[in-house]
Amino acid sequence: METIYDVIVAGAGPAGSSCARAAAASGLSVLVLEKDTFPRLKPCAGGLTSGVDPELLAEIEPVVHDRVTVVEVDFGPGSTLVWEGGGTIVRTTIREELDALLAELAASAGARIEYGLRVELIEPDNEGVSVVAGGSSWRGRHLVGADGVEGTVGRRWGRARLACGGAIYVRAYPDASGRLEPYRGRILFDLRTRRRGYGWVFPKRDHLNVGVYGRPSTGRRLKDELRSLLESLGLSSWRIDGPFAFPVAARTDARDVASGRILLVGDAAGLTDPITGEGIPHAIASGRAAAESIVASLESSDPAAPLYARRVAREILPRINALRRAGSLYYALGPRVTGTIARSRIARRLVGGRRVNGGSAGNGGRVVVRDAPSHRRQ
Ligand SMILES: Cc1cc2nc3c(=O)[nH]c(=O)nc-3n(C[C@H](O)[C@H](O)[C@H](O)COP(=O)(O)OP(=O)(O)OC[C@H]3O[C@@H](n4cnc5c(N)ncnc54)[C@H](O)[C@@H]3O)c2cc1C
């Protein structure tokens, strides 16, 4: 007799594994269908902000590569805004390691994970969803689309209103020992790179993740911008792995995030910050919210889709939309004007040596303006 799972999850990224773990921990039968075998590379800068909750941050400690306490924002000559956090602002990791760990946690909670099976066909009806993956058929009471920005489920359902941007990056391995030291414990955002986006440098154990994010964008333009960023940082002689590129999709409202027995989470739902491209915390939060909505639905017989859509609107979209508004102001002014403001005596007096309380990472710290990012001052 065919097994009917309470939940079938398409995709074992952070959204899918978080959903599978929460659902399995609540006693539901869960099947995860993942097209790749793990560990696998997922294009990402691997920065984890405190948008990820503290218990999970403690669990993923083994895959943390660096703890960032200083964020530098380079507006161009003469103006680098430096946030010296009161503690860890961002943790860095690589997705091969993070995603394998999150999938293991889901399996330990009782989820069945099948790797190397791509979800190809989906047929929903009133009672559930039939799924074809890797030539086999599976049946679930609910299907959670956690298959990312280019996944089958996300594309088939509710992707009409998503705005798209793009990101490209390389892994840069030092050409001599000690060359990573100036980058340890700090990340750099380079706002000179483009008008609607930014460049970044994130430190990892043995390399730097250097990339460019922008909206809207073409692959070729991002590639050129990445090349000039590497040159301006003096990294052209390092061993370069990549580039790796991937689209970023973002939504503004919760319409189409779920319908019938199908719920979309993480990138498949477009739950990404449209200004920074950050998506892992939203993927984890939406995965859990989907699992909890399904649990509530099975207990009450209220449909899961509206329960989940309400949680997305209430708990996830406000943060995304607040950042969108702040970012729109920066984009409207452009890097040149923002840089001029940052360089101005008034701005220096306003932020110079200022202590900040809280902030998005929940840390205190100090914001100062310097002439150049730390690694260019060596
Ligand atoms: C270059 C770049 C840099 C980024 N940097 C950051 C960052 O520093 N911090 C941050 O928070 N966010 C970052 N993001 C965003 C972040 O990567 C995503 O928001 C996050 O990966 C979303 O997780 P997810 O689980 O929804 O999707 P994904 O991580 O994309 O996982 C989807 C999974 O589904 C699988 N899959 C796809 N199709 C199918 C199918 N048909 N059947 C079965 N399985 C399928 C895939 O193999 C994959 O394992 C970045 C994005 C890009 C492109």
Ligand as a Chemical Component Dictionary entry (heavy atoms), coordinates in Angstrom:
data_LIG
# 
_chem_comp.id                   LIG 
_chem_comp.type                 NON-POLYMER 
_chem_comp.pdbx_formal_charge   0 
_chem_comp.three_letter_code    LIG 
# 
loop_
_chem_comp_atom.comp_id 
_chem_comp_atom.atom_id 
_chem_comp_atom.alt_atom_id 
_chem_comp_atom.type_symbol 
_chem_comp_atom.charge 
_chem_comp_atom.model_Cartn_x 
_chem_comp_atom.model_Cartn_y 
_chem_comp_atom.model_Cartn_z 
_chem_comp_atom.pdbx_ordinal 
LIG C1  C1  C 0 25.382 34.767 -4.429 1  
LIG C2  C2  C 0 24.399 34.775 -3.284 2  
LIG C3  C3  C 0 24.833 35.158 -2.023 3  
LIG C4  C4  C 0 23.958 35.101 -0.933 4  
LIG N1  N1  N 0 24.440 35.402 0.311  5  
LIG C5  C5  C 0 23.628 35.300 1.394  6  
LIG C6  C6  C 0 24.128 35.532 2.703  7  
LIG O1  O1  O 0 25.317 35.841 2.903  8  
LIG N2  N2  N 0 23.283 35.421 3.753  9  
LIG C7  C7  C 0 21.964 35.064 3.584  10 
LIG O2  O2  O 0 21.229 34.989 4.572  11 
LIG N3  N3  N 0 21.473 34.821 2.340  12 
LIG C8  C8  C 0 22.260 34.902 1.247  13 
LIG N4  N4  N 0 21.775 34.620 0.003  14 
LIG C9  C9  C 0 20.400 34.098 -0.124 15 
LIG C10 C10 C 0 20.353 32.619 0.299  16 
LIG O3  O3  O 0 21.315 31.879 -0.417 17 
LIG C11 C11 C 0 18.969 32.046 0.048  18 
LIG O4  O4  O 0 17.994 32.945 0.513  19 
LIG C12 C12 C 0 18.794 30.685 0.728  20 
LIG O5  O5  O 0 19.641 29.728 0.162  21 
LIG C13 C13 C 0 17.342 30.219 0.616  22 
LIG O6  O6  O 0 17.235 28.916 1.134  23 
LIG P1  P1  P 0 16.152 27.916 0.540  24 
LIG O7  O7  O 0 16.216 26.692 1.383  25 
LIG O8  O8  O 0 14.863 28.606 0.364  26 
LIG O9  O9  O 0 16.632 27.596 -0.949 27 
LIG P2  P2  P 0 17.986 26.924 -1.462 28 
LIG O10 O10 O 0 19.083 27.158 -0.517 29 
LIG O11 O11 O 0 18.143 27.373 -2.862 30 
LIG O12 O12 O 0 17.678 25.369 -1.435 31 
LIG C14 C14 C 0 16.819 24.794 -2.389 32 
LIG C15 C15 C 0 17.110 23.298 -2.455 33 
LIG O13 O13 O 0 16.156 22.696 -3.316 34 
LIG C16 C16 C 0 16.802 21.788 -4.188 35 
LIG N5  N5  N 0 15.965 21.686 -5.393 36 
LIG C17 C17 C 0 15.818 22.611 -6.389 37 
LIG N6  N6  N 0 14.923 22.169 -7.301 38 
LIG C18 C18 C 0 14.503 20.953 -6.850 39 
LIG C19 C19 C 0 13.561 20.020 -7.346 40 
LIG N7  N7  N 0 12.867 20.231 -8.477 41 
LIG N8  N8  N 0 13.363 18.870 -6.648 42 
LIG C20 C20 C 0 14.044 18.632 -5.497 43 
LIG N9  N9  N 0 14.960 19.489 -4.983 44 
LIG C21 C21 C 0 15.155 20.643 -5.646 45 
LIG C22 C22 C 0 18.170 22.416 -4.433 46 
LIG O14 O14 O 0 19.117 21.454 -4.842 47 
LIG C23 C23 C 0 18.481 22.994 -3.046 48 
LIG O15 O15 O 0 19.153 22.062 -2.231 49 
LIG C24 C24 C 0 22.612 34.701 -1.117 50 
LIG C25 C25 C 0 22.149 34.358 -2.396 51 
LIG C26 C26 C 0 23.030 34.403 -3.479 52 
LIG C27 C27 C 0 22.532 34.014 -4.832 53 
# 
loop_
_chem_comp_bond.comp_id 
_chem_comp_bond.atom_id_1 
_chem_comp_bond.atom_id_2 
_chem_comp_bond.value_order 
_chem_comp_bond.pdbx_ordinal 
LIG C1  C2  SING 1  
LIG C2  C3  SING 2  
LIG C2  C26 DOUB 3  
LIG C3  C4  DOUB 4  
LIG C4  N1  SING 5  
LIG C4  C24 SING 6  
LIG N1  C5  DOUB 7  
LIG C5  C6  SING 8  
LIG C5  C8  SING 9  
LIG C6  O1  DOUB 10 
LIG C6  N2  SING 11 
LIG N2  C7  SING 12 
LIG C7  O2  DOUB 13 
LIG C7  N3  SING 14 
LIG N3  C8  DOUB 15 
LIG C8  N4  SING 16 
LIG N4  C9  SING 17 
LIG N4  C24 SING 18 
LIG C9  C10 SING 19 
LIG C10 O3  SING 20 
LIG C10 C11 SING 21 
LIG C11 O4  SING 22 
LIG C11 C12 SING 23 
LIG C12 O5  SING 24 
LIG C12 C13 SING 25 
LIG C13 O6  SING 26 
LIG O6  P1  SING 27 
LIG P1  O7  DOUB 28 
LIG P1  O8  SING 29 
LIG P1  O9  SING 30 
LIG O9  P2  SING 31 
LIG P2  O10 DOUB 32 
LIG P2  O11 SING 33 
LIG P2  O12 SING 34 
LIG O12 C14 SING 35 
LIG C14 C15 SING 36 
LIG C15 O13 SING 37 
LIG C15 C23 SING 38 
LIG O13 C16 SING 39 
LIG C16 N5  SING 40 
LIG C16 C22 SING 41 
LIG N5  C17 SING 42 
LIG N5  C21 SING 43 
LIG C17 N6  DOUB 44 
LIG N6  C18 SING 45 
LIG C18 C19 SING 46 
LIG C18 C21 DOUB 47 
LIG C19 N7  SING 48 
LIG C19 N8  DOUB 49 
LIG N8  C20 SING 50 
LIG C20 N9  DOUB 51 
LIG N9  C21 SING 52 
LIG C22 O14 SING 53 
LIG C22 C23 SING 54 
LIG C23 O15 SING 55 
LIG C24 C25 DOUB 56 
LIG C25 C26 SING 57 
LIG C26 C27 SING 58 
# 
